[in-house]
Amino acid sequence: MSTLAAAGASVGNPALNIAIFAAFVVVTMTIVIRASRTTKKASDFYTGGGQFSGPQNGFAIAGDYLSAASFLGIAGAIAVYGYDGFLYSIGFLVAWLVALLLVAELLRNTGRFTMADVLSFRLSERPVRMAAALSTLAVSLFYLLAQMAGAGGLVSLLLNIDGKFGQGVVVAVVGLLMIAYVLIGGMKGTTYVQMVKAVLLILGAGVMFVLVLVAVKGNFSTLLADAQANSSKDILAPGAKYGISAMSRLDFISLGIALVLGTAGLPHVLMRFYTVPTAKEARRSVTWAIGLIGAFYLFTLVLGYGAARMVGPDVIQAAPGKENAAAPLLAFELGGTIFLAVISAVAFATILAVVAGLAITASASFAHDIYASVIKRGTATEEQQVRVSRITVVVIGVVAIVLGILAMGQNIAFLVALAFAVAASANLPTLLFSLFWKRFNTTGALFSIYGGLITCIGLIVISPAVSGKPTSMFPDANFDLFPMSNPGIVSIPAGFLLAVIGTYIGGRRRENAARQAEMEVRSLTGVGVEKAVSH
């Protein structure tokens, strides 16, 4: 710990860090520009023309899913809170089984561009598309908030920027780069960037994993014992973050439920299943993604405890970016200035790739679902859709920059968990009932989406995540009426319950039986998936 004895000390060489960042941006922008030459139609912009193979899409899914929360937030959470922090790794990984078994293939067979294609297939198109699009925008903004906050913390650490203004400038630069990636390359360019980033991230984490084990001579028990000795909390047992009170335990369970169920409702992940040509490739995508993501999350356990052992929780929490600085500080201890710059560039690449994927998902949802289907009632041309989508990217980028500045200093794994709670509350019940419950109707879908969305976001607003604690987004305010930081244990069952209540309330309304039968056949076989989805 000698090199980092001064809490919050500057690490690395800012000039070298900027040079490696710039080199990555140049390389990836070149890839994006080359991909843009074949982006001619709406399907190219939204889904890359559905031309990616299962392994390619598996790497891209891993690149989309392994966000700054995975690399920076989880490593920091484990370094500071140990056992409680590792729940994030377990939850994010197990969630893929839900996505594989219940959603991936059926979604690929039924839709075309967005999640709303599935939800509106046999229900009233305009109200359901509007609801699904608003839910997509909400989840995407929560996720973007986390990535932007991570960017501010990471780069402020590397460039020794302590002031809010300087960190805000960093967040703005990330937002502008995100806008450029999406405007130029669309889904094709974004997918290639995510594939490159996935390889770099898993390799970088793998090298750090090996170096930490070499430092303890391969003895995992020594790693855990040294990490515990370097921490003031008991990081080998539950309770370091969530305590032992009944409410803390409920919060712990709530977080786990949100993480496990949230993935199958994340719009930017679901949209990835449309970039492959067949249902078989969709299944292969998820299989590859689970392997890559599983290996990475096993690495995070060693990285987190390695950071606790070699850097120390006190130094981590005193650094710019707080817990999110654990992985870069560990890289500095393991390999010095150059290794820090390389690992940090990989983390920066992670943020850029994920925010680009989120932005294109949100913009596609607005242009395809709200503009083309609701406002223009299916009369919009592909050129108009793509133009509106590009405008939406700029608006979303600006909003994300503002929210990211407000969220700086928060643990980004925690912020992403809130996005998972929103996705599981508003999107997952409607998706599952649309695919598996014949009686499900438009009223049920609207109750579920709007009810789940309002319940979840409302509880987040009045939770300790927003106010009432020193770690809250607004620490000086105090309107934390809901006692848990993650509302999943309340809002997710509420979403399912509201779907059932709405379905029975709207029971007199008869949905199109032929569309229901067609959806069942298509979801199970993939027959007719190439046809337009509007009706």
N, C-alpha and C positions, 0 to 999 in steps of 0.2 A: 504493500500500500504506500510505499515511500514516495512514489512519483505522483500520487494523488492525495498526499497528506493534507494539503490545503483544500478544504471543502470548496467545491465549485471552481477549482483552479482551471485555467485554460489548458486544454489538451491538444496535442498535435500541432501541425503547422497549417494555419489558415490558408496560406497561398497554395500549398499542396492539395489541401481538401477541395478548394475551389477548382483547381486544375483537373482533378479526377472527376468531380461533379460535371464540369463542362465537357470533358471528354465523353462521358456517358450520354449526356444530352445530345451532343453532336452525332454520336453513333446511332442512338435510337431515333433521332429526328430524321436521319438519312433513311432508316428502315421505313419510317412512317411515310416519307415523301415517295419512296419507291412503291409502297403499297397503294398510295392514293391514285396512281396511274391506272389501276384496274377498278377503282371505285366509281362506277358509273350509274348504277341503279339504286333504288331505295334498299333492296335486299342486300346489296354490297355494303352500303353504309351501316345498316342495322345489324346484319348477321354475317357479314363477310361472304355472302352468296352461298352459305351452307357448304363450303368446300373443304373444311378442315377435317383431318382424320381423327379417330378416337384418341390416339396417343398425343397428337398435336393439341387437341382440345383439352386433354387431361392436363398437359403442362400449362395451358392457358388458364384453366380453372384453378390450378394450384397458384398460378401467378395472381389471379383475381382474388383468391380467398386468403392467401398468406399475406395479409396486409401489414401495415405498420403496427397494428395491434398485436399481431402474432410475433413479430420479431422484437419490437421495442417494448411494447406494453407487457407481454407475458413474461419476458425475461426479467423485466423490472419487478413485476408482481411477485415472481418466485424469489428473486433476490431479497426483497424486503419482507414478504409475508410467507414465503415457503409453501407449505402444504396448501394453504388457502389460495395462493396464486396459481398453483398447478391445476386447480379446477378448470381454469380457462382452457388449458391445453386439452384436457380430457373432454370437456364439453364441445369444443370446436371440432374435435376429431370424431367423436361418437355421432355428432349431428349428421355426418355424411351417410351413415347407415339409413337414417330416415329419408334423406334425399334419394338415395339409390333405390331403396325398396318401394317407396310410395310415390315418388314424383318424377324422376328423371325420364324414364322411357315414355310414360303416359303423357307427360307434358310435351315432349318432343313430337309425339304422334298427333297431338291435337292442335297445337298452335302453329304460328308462323314467325312472328316477330317478338311479341311481348306476352307477359303473363295474362294480360286482359284478353288476348285471343282465346285462351282456354276458358276463362270465366264467363265470357260473353257468348260462347259458342251456342249454347242451348237456352240462354236467358235473354232478357231484353237488352239489346246491345248498347244503346246509348247510356242509360243510367249506370249499368254495370261497368262499362269502359271508363266512364268518368270517375267512379269510385275507385277502381283499380289503379287508374293513372295517378290520382291524388295520393293513394297509399304508397305507390312506387316512389313518388317524389318525396314523401315524408321519410321513408326508409333510406333513400339515397342521400338525403340531406343529413340525416343523423350519422350515416357512415362517413360522408365527406367531412363532417365536423371533426371526427376522430382523426382522419388522415391529415387534415390541415393542422390540427393541434400537434400531431407528431412531427410534422415538417418543421414547425416553428421551434419546438424543443430541440430537435436533432441539429439543425443548422446553427441555432444560437449557441449550442455547446461547442460545435466545431469552429465557429468563427468568433467565439468568446463575446457573444452579444447578450448582455444582461437586461437591457431596457426593453420595455413593452413595445416601444416604437420600432426598434430594430427587428424584434421578432415578428412584429406585424408586417414589416416589409418582406421578410422571408416568406411568410404565409402568402402574401400577395404574388410574389414571384412564382411560387408553386402553382397557384391558381391560374396564372397566365400561361404557364407551360402546359398545364392540363388542357386549357382551352385550345391551345395551338395543336396539341396531339390529336384531339378529336376532330377539330375543324379540318385538318389536313388529311388524316388517314382513315377516319371512320373506324368501323369495327375491325377491318383487316389490319390496319396499322396498329390499333390498340392490341389486337390479339398477338401479333408478332412481338411487340414490346413486352407483353405479359409472359410469353414463352421464354424470351431471353432473360427477363427478370427472375422467373421461377428457377431457372438453372443457376443463375448467379447467387440467388438467395440461399438455395439448398446447399450449394457448394460452400458458400461462405460460412453458413451455420455449421456445416459438417467439419470444415477445417477448424473452427473454434472449438467444436465438440472434442475433436481429437487432441487439440493442444491442451485443453483443460484436463482431460484424462491423463495425458502425458505428464502434466505438472503434478498429479497426485499418484503417478506410477500405476495408473489403471485401477486404483483402489477406490471404489465408489463410497465405501464406508468412511474413508479418510476425508473425501470431499465433503460429505454431509457433516462429519464431526467438526471439521475446520470452519465450515460455513456457520454452524450453530455457535461455535466459540466466538465468531466475529460479529454476532448479532445480539442485540439486547432483547429480542423476542424469541419465543420458542417456535422456530420455523420448521421443525420436524413433526409438529402435531397440529391438528385443527385449532383454530381460534385466534391466530395472530392478527387477522384482519376482521373476521366476523364475530369474534368473541365467543362467549359461552352462554349468553342470555338466550331466552327462547326466541326473541325477535331477531337476533343476529343469526340464529340457526335457520329461521324462516327465510331471511334474506339470502342466506347461502343456498338454500333449496330453490328459491326463486331464480337466482342467477343460473343454477344448473339447468332448470327447466327451459329458461330462455335460450341458453346456448344450444341445448340439444335439439329443440324444436325450431329454432330460428332459421337455420340454414335452408331448410326446404321452402321457406317463404321469402328468401332474399331475391329481389328482382334481378340484380346484376348477375347472380349466379344462375338463376333459372334461364336467363336470356342466352347463356352460353350453350345450352342444349340445342338451340336453333342453328348453331354454326356448323353442325355436322350433317351429313347427307342422309343418314338412316338411324333407326332406333338402335340397331346393334352398335353403331359407333357412339351413340349417346351412352349406352351401358359401358362400353370400353372407356369412354371419357372419364366416367365416374370411378371406374376401377383404377385407372392410372392415377387419377387425382387422389384417391384414398391412400395409395401407396406412397406417393410423394409427400402428401400432407402428413401422413402418419409418421414417416421418418423425420420430418422437420419437427413435429411436436415432441418426439422423443428427445431430439437435440435440445429443445428449450429447457428441459428439466436440468440437464447438465450445465447449460449456459447460465440459468438463473442461480443455481447454487454455486457455480463457479464465480459469478459476479459477487455473490455474498462473501465468498472466501477470499477473493483476490482484490476486490475493490472496497467492499464494506457497505452495508445499508446506509450508514450515516453520510458517507461521501456521495453516494448515489442520490439521496434525497436532497442534498445541498447543492447539487449541480443544476445548471440551467436545463429545464426539461424534466427534472426530478427523476421519478422511476423510469421514465422513458430513456434515460441516459445510460442505463445499466449495460446494455450490449455494446455501445461504442466505448465506454470506459473499460469494459472487459477486454475488448479488442486492443486497446492501447496498452494494457498491462501484458497481454499475450505477445504482441508483435511490434509494439512501438508505433511511431508516427505513420509509417507507410501502411501498415496493416489497418490502423484506425481509419485512414483515409479511404482505403478500399472497401472495408466493411460499411463505413458510413455512406459511401457512394451507392453500395448495394441497397442499404436502407432507404436512401433517397430515391433510388430507382423503384423500390417497392411502393413508395408513396405515390410517385408519378403514375405508375402503371395502374394502381388500384383506383386513383381518382379519375383517370381517363375512362376506365371501365364503368365506373359509377355515373360519370357525366353522360356517356353515350346511352346508357340505359334510361336515365331520367329524361334525356332529350327525345329519345325514340318513343318513350311512353307518351310524352306530351304531344309530339307531332303525329304519331300514328293513331293514338287512342282518343285524345281530346280534339286536336285540330282536324284530322282527316275524317274520323268516324262520328264525332259529336257535332262539331261546328260545321264542317263541310258536308256531312251526311254521306260520305263515300265518294264525293265528286272531285276531291283534290287529286292533282296529278302527283306522280312520284317526285318530280322536280320541286313542286311546292312543299311536299312533305319534308324533303331533305333540307330545303331552305329554312323552313320553320324550325326544324331540328337543330340546325346550326345556330340560329338566333337563340334558341332555348339554352344551348350549351353556354353561351356567353352570359346569359342571365343567371344560370345556375352557378357558374364560376364566381360571379360577383357575390352572390348570396353566401356561397361556401367560404369565400375569403373573410367576409364579415363575421360569420359564425365561428370560423376557425380562430380568429383573433380573440373572440370572447372565451373560447374553450382552452386557451393555452395554459399549460400547467397541470391539466387533468390527465390521469392515467388513460391512455387511449384504448387499452383492452377493456376498461370499464365503459368507456363511451361507446365502443362497438357493441358491447353487451346490451346497451340500451336499444341500438338499432335492431339487434336480434329479437328483443322483446316486442318491438313494434311489428316486425315482420311476422313473428309467430302469432301475435294477437289479431292482426288485421288480414293477413294474406293466407296463412296456412289453413285455417278452418274453411275458408271459402274454396280454396283449391281442392282440398280433400273431399268436401261435400259435393263439389261440382263433378269430380271424377267418379265418386263411389256411391252417391245417394240419389236415386232416381227421383225422389219426391222433392228434392231441393229446388227452390225457385228464386225468382228475382228478389222478392222481398227478403228472403233469408240471406241472400248475398249482400244486399245493401245494409241490413241490420248488422251482419258480421263485420263487414269492412269498416263502415263508419263507426259502429259501436266499439269494435276492437281498437280502432285507431284513436278515437276520442278518449276511451278509458285509459289506454296505455299512455298516451302523451299527457293527458290530464294528471295522472298519478305521478309521472316523471316531473312535471312542473312543480307539484307540491311535495316533492320528495327531498331528502338530504342531498341528492345529486345536484340540485339547483341552488338551494339556500340552506342556511342554518348551521353549517360546519365550516371550519377553516379550509377544507378541501373542496368545498362546493364551488359551483360556477360563479355564484354571487355570494361570497362569504359574509358580506356585511348585512345582507337581507335575512329575513327570518319568516318564511311562510312554508316551512316543512311540516305540513299537516299529516302526510302519509309517512309512516315510520321506516319503510324499506327503500333502499337505493334502487333496486331493480323491481319493477312491478309485475314481472312475468307470472308469479304465482296467483295473482288476481286477474290480470288482464287477459291472459291466454285462455283460461276456462271461460271467462266472460265472452270472448270472441266465439267460442264453440257454442255456448249456451244461447247467445243472441242469434246465431245462425239457425238453431232449432226453433227458437221462439218466432223469429221472422218467417220461417218456412210455414209454420202452422197458422200464423196470423194471415199470411197471404195464400192460404191453402185453396181458396176458391179460384184463384187465378190459375188457369191451365197453361202450362208451358208447352212448347212444340214437341209433341211426342216423337215425331220423325227425326227432329234434330237430336233429341236425347238418344235415340237408337243409333243414329249415325255417329254421335260422339263416342258411344260405348264401343262400337266396332272400330272406329278410327284409333281410339286410345289404346286398344289391345293389339291391333294389327298394323297400324300405320297406313292403311289403305286410304288414298285420297288426300294425304297430308299436303301434297303439292298445290292443292287448289286454294283459291282465295278464301279467307275466313269470314269476311263480312257477309251479312245476309239482310 
